[in-house]
Amino acid sequence: MRIVNMGEWPLDTEDERRHEPGGEPLWNESWYYDFVSEDGGLGGYVRLGLYPTWGRAWYWACVVDRDGGLVAVIDHEAPLPGSEDLAVAGDGYTASHGTTEPFTSVRVRLASEELSLDLEWRTAGGVYGYAIIPRYEVPCVVTGTVNGAPFHGYGERDHSWGVRDWWSISWLWSSGRMEDGAFLHGMRPNVGVELDWPAFQVPDGGKLAHVAGFSAATAFDGDRPSESVLRFPGCATTVRPVAFAPVTLTGPDGRVAEFPRAMCRFTAEDGRTGWGWTEWHQPPDWREHVWDPGSRV
């Protein structure tokens, strides 16, 4: 398995397990799993976030279609899981998130009245470890069932741990697969300086590789993002939301952040198209942040 680790912290298969929590109030360990069908007709994502100091877990599961339909199971007061399969249960749902083979395969299940999932994420091309925080991203082939119907598509999963203050930093995160089979990923937080941001590409059937020099710019229509340009050197790619699956986040002190995640259409300047997921995190003062570094004077 190819592992591209951009950070100084070690990354190995043991990191697929839970980590010893820190004592900070906003210490968080989270797992994301997203997916889109090859034709962009159906997509979704699951997130499990553990907040041991806060004494709760956040569980989100959302499925959208190309017409903007949305079905969601959102629970911000789930009990912390006590088992390695990260099983959680709340009002009207049960869910589990298990590693079948480290860095190779995971399986996610959800049973609820609104939505049922039984999906497997199998790694495609390698594993990418961030330099700036303990986190890794894994492009995947996704198969299984959604509401009992067979599903085949693509997506990405990630796992991170450490302090996460949802109510101060804004960011863009984007992951997609193009029609020629290439995966791409880029992330840019709005922290006031430009760095070598986390970014990678995977050619069809090839190996994952870091892409240096990535940046991104986002335009908004009111409070909602209308498009982002992912500035991969040599081939910029524009992402436009097709169906939103947003979540509102309330902190321990009552501050509120908005998390407008969306299934998107990807269009590269060389003419290739594809599908994926993008998120634009909006803490309380997000409008004051620099979402387009090229617009600075």
Backbone torsions as a table, in degrees:
resi	resn	phi	psi	omega
1	MET	NA	126.2	178.5
2	ARG	-77.6	126.1	176.4
3	ILE	-120.2	117.7	175.4
4	VAL	-103.8	105.3	-175.7
5	ASN	-109.2	106.4	-177.7
6	MET	-82.4	-11.4	-177.1
7	GLY	-95.9	166.4	177.3
8	GLU	-83.0	-17.0	178.5
9	TRP	-77.0	144.7	-178.1
10	PRO	-69.4	148.6	176.9
11	LEU	-133.4	118.1	176.8
12	ASP	-145.0	-176.4	-173.4
13	THR	-62.2	-23.6	177.5
14	GLU	-63.9	-21.9	179.5
15	ASP	-72.1	-8.9	172.1
16	GLU	-70.1	-16.5	178.6
17	ARG	-87.1	173.4	174.1
18	ARG	-68.4	153.9	-179.0
19	HIS	-111.0	156.5	177.3
20	GLU	-64.8	123.2	-175.1
21	PRO	-72.2	149.1	169.5
22	GLY	-80.9	172.6	-177.2
23	GLY	-92.9	-0.7	-177.1
24	GLU	-68.7	146.2	-178.2
25	PRO	-57.8	-33.6	-177.0
26	LEU	-105.2	20.6	173.6
27	TRP	-65.5	134.6	-171.2
28	ASN	-141.5	142.6	168.5
29	GLU	-125.5	128.1	-173.7
30	SER	-137.0	154.9	175.7
31	TRP	-130.3	128.2	172.5
32	TYR	-111.7	147.5	174.2
33	TYR	-142.0	112.7	177.7
34	ASP	-120.8	164.1	-174.4
35	PHE	-158.4	150.4	174.6
36	VAL	-144.7	138.0	174.3
37	SER	-67.8	158.8	-174.8
38	GLU	-61.3	-30.4	-179.6
39	ASP	-93.9	3.4	179.6
40	GLY	72.0	14.8	-179.0
41	GLY	-78.1	-25.0	-175.2
42	LEU	-148.2	140.0	177.3
43	GLY	-155.5	170.0	179.0
44	GLY	-172.4	177.9	174.6
45	TYR	-155.7	155.4	174.6
46	VAL	-126.7	138.8	171.3
47	ARG	-134.4	133.4	170.4
48	LEU	-119.1	121.7	178.5
49	GLY	-122.9	128.0	-179.2
50	LEU	-103.0	131.6	177.9
51	TYR	-125.4	81.2	-172.7
52	PRO	-62.0	-40.2	-179.1
53	THR	-68.5	-32.7	178.6
54	TRP	-80.4	-16.8	175.5
55	GLY	76.3	36.2	-179.1
56	ARG	-160.2	169.7	171.7
57	ALA	-124.0	152.4	170.5
58	TRP	-106.0	130.9	176.5
59	TYR	-125.4	126.0	176.6
60	TRP	-128.8	136.0	170.5
61	ALA	-140.8	122.6	-176.2
62	CYS	-134.1	138.0	174.0
63	VAL	-129.5	133.0	-179.9
64	VAL	-126.1	162.6	170.5
65	ASP	-123.8	171.7	-173.2
66	ARG	-65.9	-18.6	178.1
67	ASP	-86.6	2.9	178.7
68	GLY	93.9	2.3	176.8
69	GLY	-64.9	144.7	-176.9
70	LEU	-140.0	131.7	169.2
71	VAL	-124.9	130.8	-173.9
72	ALA	-141.2	144.1	169.2
73	VAL	-119.4	111.2	-176.0
74	ILE	-124.0	125.5	-179.7
75	ASP	-139.5	114.2	179.7
76	HIS	-101.4	11.3	178.0
77	GLU	-136.4	38.1	178.4
78	ALA	-74.5	147.5	175.5
79	PRO	-68.4	148.5	177.3
80	LEU	-64.0	134.0	179.4
81	PRO	-68.2	147.9	-179.0
82	GLY	-113.1	6.9	-175.8
83	SER	-128.4	163.9	-177.1
84	GLU	-69.8	-20.5	177.5
85	ASP	-84.3	8.8	175.2
86	LEU	52.6	45.6	179.7
87	ALA	-76.9	132.6	175.9
88	VAL	-132.0	155.7	178.6
89	ALA	-148.2	143.9	178.1
90	GLY	-145.3	-161.9	-177.4
91	ASP	-64.5	102.0	174.6
92	GLY	86.2	10.0	178.9
93	TYR	-148.2	155.2	168.1
94	THR	-134.1	145.6	-177.3
95	ALA	-148.4	152.1	175.3
96	SER	-143.9	156.5	-174.3
97	HIS	-144.6	100.0	-170.9
98	GLY	-120.4	140.8	174.3
99	THR	-85.8	115.6	177.9
100	THR	-78.2	-46.1	176.7
101	GLU	-145.7	119.6	-173.5
102	PRO	-52.1	133.4	179.1
103	PHE	62.2	7.5	-178.4
104	THR	-121.4	-44.6	-173.5
105	SER	-152.7	136.8	171.5
106	VAL	-133.6	157.5	179.6
107	ARG	-130.9	134.6	-177.7
108	VAL	-123.6	132.9	178.5
109	ARG	-128.5	145.2	173.2
110	LEU	-143.1	132.4	173.1
111	ALA	-125.2	120.2	176.7
112	SER	-156.1	168.1	179.1
113	GLU	-68.0	-34.2	-176.9
114	GLU	-81.9	-32.5	-167.9
115	LEU	-156.4	139.6	173.2
116	SER	-131.0	138.4	-179.9
117	LEU	-134.8	141.2	169.2
118	ASP	-146.5	94.2	-169.3
119	LEU	-132.1	148.9	176.3
120	GLU	-119.3	134.6	173.1
121	TRP	-106.0	118.2	178.0
122	ARG	-112.6	130.8	-172.8
123	THR	-63.1	137.9	178.3
124	ALA	-127.2	103.0	172.2
125	GLY	99.7	-20.2	178.1
126	GLY	138.5	-174.8	-177.1
127	VAL	-123.8	137.4	-176.3
128	TYR	-118.8	117.4	177.4
129	GLY	-96.4	129.9	179.5
130	TYR	-67.5	155.5	174.5
131	ALA	-89.5	-30.3	-167.6
132	ILE	-91.0	-23.9	178.9
133	ILE	-146.0	158.3	174.2
134	PRO	-68.1	102.3	-173.3
135	ARG	-165.1	145.4	171.8
136	TYR	-140.6	152.1	-177.1
137	GLU	-121.3	144.1	-175.0
138	VAL	-136.7	108.1	173.3
139	PRO	-69.1	144.0	-169.3
140	CYS	-145.5	156.6	160.9
141	VAL	-91.8	134.0	-174.9
142	VAL	-120.3	126.4	179.4
143	THR	-138.0	160.1	177.6
144	GLY	143.3	-137.3	-179.6
145	THR	-135.1	146.4	171.7
146	VAL	-125.0	118.2	-174.1
147	ASN	52.2	38.5	176.4
148	GLY	82.3	-8.6	-179.4
149	ALA	-94.1	141.6	-179.9
150	PRO	-59.4	141.4	178.8
151	PHE	-131.1	137.6	170.6
152	HIS	-139.7	125.9	-179.9
153	GLY	-167.5	-152.0	-174.5
154	TYR	-142.1	162.1	179.7
155	GLY	-177.8	-163.0	-179.9
156	GLU	-144.3	148.7	172.4
157	ARG	-125.5	154.1	175.7
158	ASP	-146.0	164.1	-177.4
159	HIS	-144.5	128.4	179.0
160	SER	-142.1	159.3	178.6
161	TRP	-152.8	144.0	-176.9
162	GLY	136.7	-174.4	180.0
163	VAL	-73.1	130.1	175.4
164	ARG	-132.2	111.6	178.3
165	ASP	-98.9	97.8	-179.5
166	TRP	-65.9	-15.3	-168.9
167	TRP	-106.4	16.3	177.4
168	SER	-132.2	-46.0	-174.4
169	ILE	-99.6	135.5	172.8
170	SER	-102.8	158.5	-179.9
171	TRP	-161.4	164.2	165.9
172	LEU	-114.6	136.9	173.9
173	TRP	-135.0	135.3	-176.7
174	SER	-148.4	142.1	-179.6
175	SER	-147.7	133.0	180.0
176	GLY	-153.8	173.0	175.0
177	ARG	-130.2	131.0	-177.4
178	MET	-89.9	166.3	-175.5
179	GLU	-64.9	-20.9	177.8
180	ASP	-87.0	6.2	177.6
181	GLY	94.1	-1.6	-179.0
182	ALA	-81.1	136.3	172.0
183	PHE	-95.4	150.8	174.7
184	LEU	-145.2	154.4	-178.2
185	HIS	-153.1	139.6	173.5
186	GLY	-152.4	148.1	-179.7
187	MET	-142.5	133.4	178.0
188	ARG	-138.5	111.2	172.1
189	PRO	-82.2	152.0	178.6
190	ASN	-93.3	84.9	-174.7
191	VAL	-113.0	6.5	174.7
192	GLY	93.3	-9.3	176.0
193	VAL	-135.5	155.1	177.6
194	GLU	-101.2	129.5	-178.5
195	LEU	-126.2	-176.4	173.1
196	ASP	-82.2	91.6	-171.2
197	TRP	-72.3	157.5	177.1
198	PRO	-61.1	124.8	179.2
199	ALA	-161.2	142.9	174.9
200	PHE	-150.6	164.4	171.6
201	GLN	-136.6	153.0	176.7
202	VAL	-132.8	112.2	175.7
203	PRO	-67.9	158.6	-178.9
204	ASP	-53.9	118.9	179.4
205	GLY	72.4	6.0	-176.5
206	GLY	-102.6	-162.5	-175.9
207	LYS	-107.5	146.7	178.6
208	LEU	-65.1	140.0	177.8
209	ALA	-144.2	140.3	175.5
210	HIS	-63.8	144.5	174.9
211	VAL	-115.7	114.9	179.1
212	ALA	-81.5	150.1	173.6
213	GLY	85.7	14.5	179.2
214	PHE	-71.1	143.4	168.9
215	SER	-148.5	-178.2	-177.9
216	ALA	-157.0	151.5	177.0
217	ALA	-135.1	139.2	-176.3
218	THR	-126.9	138.0	172.4
219	ALA	-109.7	147.3	-177.4
220	PHE	-121.3	148.0	170.6
221	ASP	-113.4	95.0	-169.8
222	GLY	69.4	-127.2	-180.0
223	ASP	-89.2	-12.3	-175.2
224	ARG	-97.5	137.3	173.8
225	PRO	-65.8	136.9	178.4
226	SER	-101.7	-32.3	174.0
227	GLU	-167.2	155.8	172.0
228	SER	-130.3	144.6	173.1
229	VAL	-106.5	116.2	177.0
230	LEU	-87.4	111.7	-172.5
231	ARG	-90.7	75.6	170.4
232	PHE	-77.9	128.4	-179.6
233	PRO	-54.3	127.4	177.5
234	GLY	91.3	-18.1	-179.2
235	CYS	-162.5	86.1	177.5
236	ALA	-66.5	147.8	-178.7
237	THR	-129.4	129.1	179.6
238	THR	-98.0	132.3	176.9
239	VAL	-115.3	134.1	179.0
240	ARG	-126.9	131.1	-179.9
241	PRO	-62.4	138.5	175.2
242	VAL	-110.1	-41.5	-179.6
243	ALA	-148.8	123.3	-178.8
244	PHE	-88.7	146.4	171.9
245	ALA	-134.9	73.1	-171.9
246	PRO	-81.4	159.6	175.5
247	VAL	-135.8	140.4	173.8
248	THR	-101.2	134.0	-172.6
249	LEU	-119.7	121.3	178.7
250	THR	-109.9	125.2	-177.0
251	GLY	-82.4	171.9	179.4
252	PRO	-58.9	-27.1	-179.1
253	ASP	-96.4	7.5	177.0
254	GLY	92.4	-7.0	176.9
255	ARG	-65.4	148.7	-175.6
256	VAL	-121.2	133.9	174.3
257	ALA	-123.5	151.8	176.8
258	GLU	-111.3	143.1	-174.3
259	PHE	-130.0	79.5	-177.6
260	PRO	-82.2	84.1	176.5
261	ARG	-84.3	144.7	-175.9
262	ALA	-147.6	144.2	165.0
263	MET	-72.0	134.3	-170.9
264	CYS	-130.7	154.4	168.9
265	ARG	-91.9	130.2	179.7
266	PHE	-106.1	132.1	177.9
267	THR	-133.0	114.3	179.5
268	ALA	-85.7	154.1	-177.7
269	GLU	-69.3	-12.9	174.4
270	ASP	-88.1	5.6	175.1
271	GLY	100.4	-14.0	179.2
272	ARG	-69.2	149.2	176.4
273	THR	-126.7	166.5	178.7
274	GLY	-172.4	-169.9	-176.4
275	TRP	-138.2	153.5	177.0
276	GLY	-179.2	-162.1	-179.0
277	TRP	-123.0	144.1	176.4
278	THR	-137.2	145.0	175.9
279	GLU	-130.1	145.4	179.3
280	TRP	-129.9	96.2	-173.4
281	HIS	-78.8	134.2	-173.2
282	GLN	-125.5	92.6	173.2
283	PRO	-73.0	179.3	-172.3
284	PRO	-54.3	-35.9	-176.8
285	ASP	-107.2	31.5	-171.4
286	TRP	-62.1	-28.4	-178.5
287	ARG	-65.5	-22.0	179.7
288	GLU	-83.5	-5.9	-176.7
289	HIS	-87.0	159.5	-177.0
290	VAL	-90.9	101.7	180.0
291	TRP	-90.3	-12.9	176.2
292	ASP	-133.0	96.3	-177.3
293	PRO	-62.2	-23.3	179.2
294	GLY	-72.8	-12.7	-178.0
295	SER	-89.2	-4.1	-178.0
296	ARG	-68.0	144.4	176.2
297	VAL	-125.1	NA	NA
